[in-house]
Structure formats: C-alpha cells, structure tokens
Amino acid sequence: MFTLFFYVSTRGSRRVGLRIQVLASGSKGNSIWICSEKTQILVDAGLSGVEITKRLKESGGNPKKLEAILVSHEHRDHVSSVGVLSRRYDLPVLVNQGTLDSLPPKIAPLSQVLLFKTGSTFEFGDLCIHPFSIPHDASDPVGFIISENNSSVGICTDLGMATKLVVNYLKSCKALILESNHDPDLLINGPYPWELKKRIRSKHGHLSNIDAVKLTELVYHRNLKHLILAHLSETNNHPEIVGTLFNRAREQNEWENLNIEVSEQKCPCNPVIV
C-alpha cells in the first residue's frame, strides 16, 4: 500500500476524448465505466462481479482491459464487488484512507491499494483525477472530476446538499453525473420508516429531484453537453418524474445544447463521449 502520485497506463486502447457509461445506478448497486485514449477504469463496483462483467461486455467492454477501480465511499451499493474484481483482474483500488478503513470486511483482500488524498489531484494513466469532499453519511465520501486533455466529467452522487465546494468544482465540466435521488412528496408519503426518511432528507443524505435541478442551474454553462441523472430511488422516485422535471427546467433555463439522460438500475445507460 502506498500513496498514489502517478501511474503510466499500458493496457488501454485508443479513443477520442472521454467515453462515459453508467453501467448501473441506484440503491441496489452503482458502477461507471470511464475510458480515455489510453486508460479504462471503473468508478465504484456496487453490483456483483458477475453482473458488472456481464454489463461491461454487453456495452462493448472487456474487463481484462480495466486498469483500476476508483472508489467514492464505502457503502455496499458502491463497493460490493470491489474485492472480487480487484482479485480476479489484478486491479489496483484507488481509495482514500478513511474509506479504506471503513470497507466492509467481506471486501478484503484487495489485489493492490493506491491511496489518494481528498482534495489533492492525482494522475492515473492519462487521466487527471480530482477527488473532492461531499456531504454524506460515510467516513470520507468524495465526488470526482476526471479529465483528459480538454474533456472532463464530474461525478457527484450520494450527497445531502450542494455545498459551495461542490458547485465550484462542477462548474467547468463538459459532462455531469449527478444524483437525483427522490421526489420529496413520494418520500414523505412512502413506506420508509421515519428515521430513514430523516436520514435521506438530511444534509448528509441524498439529493432530491428539486435540489438536483437547483444544482444544475448553478453549474450550467454553454460547454456543458451531457447531464446524466443518477442514483434514483426505486421506491421514492421514477424516471418519468425526473425526466419531466428536467425537461421543463431545460426549456425554462434555455439549456439548448444540454443532452439529459436518466440512468437506470436494471441496465446500462447509453454511452456519452466528451
């Protein structure tokens, strides 16, 4: 185990810009496949190893060409197969110390651990990765800005509120993967116990659809081309609700050049290239 500063990729295939594909998103498991010209990584691995491998292959990928798993925080829907995939494909796990110390015991052992420090930019292959702090009920949860040359994607799910830090980091991205977890009325009137409802609505819980729209309004710029809404609750939300809300916001705010897609739990999203 050692602190990560720089890593040179050797296994990737040539691509133009960043290819970004959400393989799964939701409370039952999350994973994002990121490809640059030379480097391929997963951001989180919250489904089973078999399911992630299946979805990766269905999307045109090859798990043997992956070079790392980047971990946002230790909750099971983000890490359940991190250990399995790390051992099976000899993948280093990029993680901060707080998250590493809090991983579920069943995840171990990992093939290799490369530590990053929250708030410090590092390079992995031809990717430049900046992990930034987000408010969530985990040990040291982070969002990511991942860039290669002039292409960049911001990944920000599992956050209870949009802090000034979050807004500042997301303002310069060409693509965003952003949490739109719940409809407030469905949550309040739904079947969850009151304590769980309070946790979800708290400043360290999950972002509502309305708050996701407000965050998008704060960070939108003309070079933002793709917005993927992620981590929808299957109980307290629905893709049609999210899609309708954001399409209305796009018209009201004149986000003419912004492609909006709602991710799903059961199947991968369409890939985007920036």
C-alpha positions in Angstrom: 0.0 0.0 0.0 1.3 3.5 -0.8 0.2 7.0 -1.6 -0.7 7.4 -5.3 1.1 10.2 -7.2 1.5 9.0 -10.8 0.8 5.8 -12.8 1.5 5.2 -16.5 -1.1 3.1 -18.4 -0.1 0.3 -20.7 -3.3 -1.7 -21.4 -5.8 0.8 -22.9 -7.0 1.2 -26.4 -7.1 4.4 -28.5 -10.2 6.5 -28.2 -11.2 10.1 -28.9 -11.9 12.1 -25.7 -13.6 10.5 -22.7 -16.2 7.7 -23.1 -18.5 7.6 -20.1 -21.1 5.0 -19.4 -23.2 4.3 -16.3 -23.4 0.6 -16.0 -25.8 0.8 -13.1 -27.1 3.4 -10.7 -29.4 3.1 -7.7 -29.7 1.8 -4.2 -29.0 -1.8 -5.3 -25.7 -1.0 -7.0 -23.7 1.6 -8.8 -20.8 1.5 -11.3 -19.5 3.8 -14.0 -17.1 2.8 -16.8 -14.7 5.5 -17.9 -12.4 5.2 -21.0 -9.9 7.7 -22.2 -7.4 7.3 -25.1 -5.2 5.0 -23.0 -6.9 4.2 -19.7 -10.0 2.4 -18.6 -11.4 2.4 -15.1 -14.5 1.7 -13.1 -15.8 4.2 -10.7 -17.3 2.1 -7.9 -18.4 -1.5 -8.2 -21.7 -2.0 -6.3 -23.2 -4.9 -8.3 -22.0 -8.4 -8.1 -18.8 -9.2 -10.0 -20.7 -11.4 -12.4 -23.3 -8.7 -13.2 -20.7 -5.9 -13.7 -18.7 -8.2 -16.0 -21.9 -9.0 -17.9 -22.9 -5.4 -18.3 -19.4 -4.3 -19.3 -19.3 -6.9 -22.1 -22.8 -6.0 -23.3 -21.6 -2.4 -23.6 -18.6 -3.4 -25.7 -16.0 -3.6 -22.9 -13.5 -6.2 -21.8 -12.9 -6.5 -18.1 -9.3 -7.6 -18.8 -8.6 -4.1 -20.2 -9.7 -2.4 -17.0 -6.8 -0.8 -15.0 -8.3 0.2 -11.7 -11.4 0.7 -9.6 -11.9 4.2 -8.2 -14.0 4.2 -5.0 -16.2 7.1 -3.9 -17.1 5.8 -0.4 -17.6 2.5 1.5 -21.4 1.9 1.3 -22.2 -1.5 -0.1 -24.1 -0.3 -3.1 -20.8 1.2 -4.3 -18.2 -1.5 -3.2 -19.9 -4.9 -3.0 -17.7 -6.4 -5.8 -14.6 -4.2 -5.4 -12.6 -7.0 -3.8 -13.8 -9.7 -6.2 -13.0 -7.7 -9.3 -9.7 -6.5 -7.9 -8.5 -10.0 -7.3 -10.0 -11.5 -10.4 -8.4 -9.0 -12.8 -5.4 -7.9 -10.6 -6.8 -4.3 -10.4 -5.5 -1.7 -8.0 -8.2 0.0 -5.9 -7.9 3.8 -5.8 -9.3 4.9 -2.5 -8.7 7.4 0.4 -7.7 6.2 3.8 -11.0 6.9 5.6 -12.9 4.8 3.0 -10.3 2.0 3.0 -10.5 1.8 6.8 -14.3 1.5 6.6 -14.8 -1.0 3.9 -16.9 -4.0 4.8 -14.7 -6.9 6.0 -16.0 -9.2 3.3 -14.5 -6.9 0.6 -10.9 -7.9 1.6 -8.4 -8.8 0.4 -7.7 -6.3 -2.4 -5.1 -7.1 -5.1 -3.4 -3.7 -4.6 -4.3 -0.4 -2.9 -3.3 3.0 -4.2 -4.2 5.8 -1.7 -5.3 9.2 -2.7 -5.9 12.2 -0.5 -9.2 14.0 -0.7 -8.7 17.4 -2.2 -5.5 16.5 -3.9 -5.3 16.0 -7.7 -3.5 12.9 -9.0 -2.8 11.3 -12.3 -3.6 7.7 -13.3 -2.6 6.8 -16.8 -3.7 9.7 -19.0 -6.5 10.6 -16.6 -6.3 13.6 -14.2 -8.5 12.9 -11.2 -9.5 15.3 -8.5 -11.4 13.9 -5.5 -13.4 16.5 -3.6 -15.3 16.2 -0.3 -19.1 15.8 -0.4 -21.6 15.7 2.5 -22.8 12.2 3.0 -23.0 9.8 6.0 -19.8 7.9 5.2 -16.2 8.1 6.5 -14.7 10.3 3.8 -17.0 10.4 0.8 -15.9 12.1 -2.4 -17.1 13.2 -5.8 -14.7 13.2 -8.7 -13.6 15.5 -11.5 -12.0 13.2 -14.1 -10.3 14.8 -17.1 -8.2 14.1 -20.1 -6.9 17.0 -22.1 -9.9 19.2 -22.7 -12.5 16.6 -21.8 -13.9 16.4 -18.3 -16.7 14.7 -16.3 -17.9 15.5 -12.8 -19.3 12.6 -10.8 -21.4 13.7 -7.8 -23.8 11.2 -6.3 -24.7 10.4 -2.7 -24.8 13.9 -1.3 -27.2 15.5 1.1 -26.7 19.1 -0.1 -24.7 21.1 -2.7 -22.0 22.9 -0.9 -20.1 25.9 -2.4 -17.2 23.5 -2.8 -19.3 21.1 -4.9 -20.7 23.9 -7.0 -17.3 25.3 -7.7 -15.9 22.0 -8.9 -18.8 21.1 -11.1 -18.9 24.5 -12.9 -16.2 23.6 -15.5 -17.2 20.1 -16.6 -18.4 19.1 -20.1 -20.4 16.2 -18.7 -22.0 15.6 -15.3 -23.3 12.5 -13.5 -25.5 14.0 -10.8 -27.7 12.5 -8.1 -31.4 13.0 -8.4 -32.5 10.5 -5.7 -36.1 11.2 -4.6 -39.3 13.1 -5.1 -39.9 14.8 -1.7 -43.6 14.0 -1.7 -43.1 10.4 -2.6 -40.5 10.1 0.1 -42.6 11.7 2.9 -45.7 9.7 2.0 -43.9 6.5 1.2 -43.3 3.3 3.2 -39.9 4.0 4.7 -39.6 4.3 8.5 -39.5 7.9 9.7 -35.8 7.7 10.8 -34.8 6.6 7.3 -36.8 9.4 5.8 -35.0 11.9 8.0 -31.6 10.4 7.1 -32.4 10.7 3.3 -33.6 14.3 3.7 -30.7 15.3 5.9 -27.6 17.4 4.9 -25.7 14.1 4.8 -28.3 12.1 3.0 -29.4 12.2 -0.7 -30.2 15.0 -3.1 -33.9 15.4 -4.1 -35.0 16.0 -7.7 -35.7 19.6 -6.9 -32.3 20.2 -5.4 -30.7 18.4 -8.3 -32.4 20.9 -10.7 -31.2 23.8 -8.5 -27.6 22.5 -8.5 -27.7 22.1 -12.3 -28.9 25.7 -12.6 -25.9 26.8 -10.5 -23.3 24.9 -12.5 -24.7 25.1 -16.0 -22.5 26.7 -18.7 -22.6 26.6 -22.5 -19.9 23.9 -22.8 -21.8 21.5 -20.5 -23.1 19.0 -23.1 -24.3 16.0 -21.1 -26.1 15.5 -17.9 -26.8 12.0 -16.5 -29.2 11.8 -13.6 -28.2 9.1 -11.2 -29.0 7.2 -8.0 -32.8 7.3 -8.4 -34.7 5.6 -5.6 -36.9 2.8 -6.9 -39.3 3.4 -4.1 -39.4 7.2 -3.9 -38.8 8.3 -7.4 -39.4 7.4 -11.1 -37.5 8.1 -14.3 -40.6 9.8 -15.8 -40.8 12.2 -12.9 -37.1 13.1 -13.2 -37.3 13.4 -17.0 -40.3 15.6 -16.9 -38.8 17.9 -14.3 -35.5 18.3 -16.0 -37.0 18.8 -19.5 -39.2 21.6 -18.0 -36.0 23.1 -16.4 -34.2 22.8 -19.7 -36.9 24.8 -21.5 -37.2 27.4 -18.7 -33.4 27.9 -18.5 -32.7 27.6 -22.2 -30.2 24.7 -21.9 -30.4 24.3 -25.6 -27.2 22.3 -26.0 -27.6 20.0 -23.0 -28.4 16.4 -23.5 -30.2 14.9 -20.5 -30.4 11.2 -19.7 -31.8 9.4 -16.7 -29.8 6.4 -15.6 -31.4 3.1 -14.5 -30.7 0.3 -12.0 -31.5 -2.6 -14.3 -29.5 -1.7 -17.4 -26.6 0.4 -18.6 -27.1 4.0 -19.9 -26.2 5.0 -23.4 -22.5 6.0 -23.5 -21.6 9.6 -24.0 -18.3 10.9 -25.4 -16.9 14.3 -24.4 
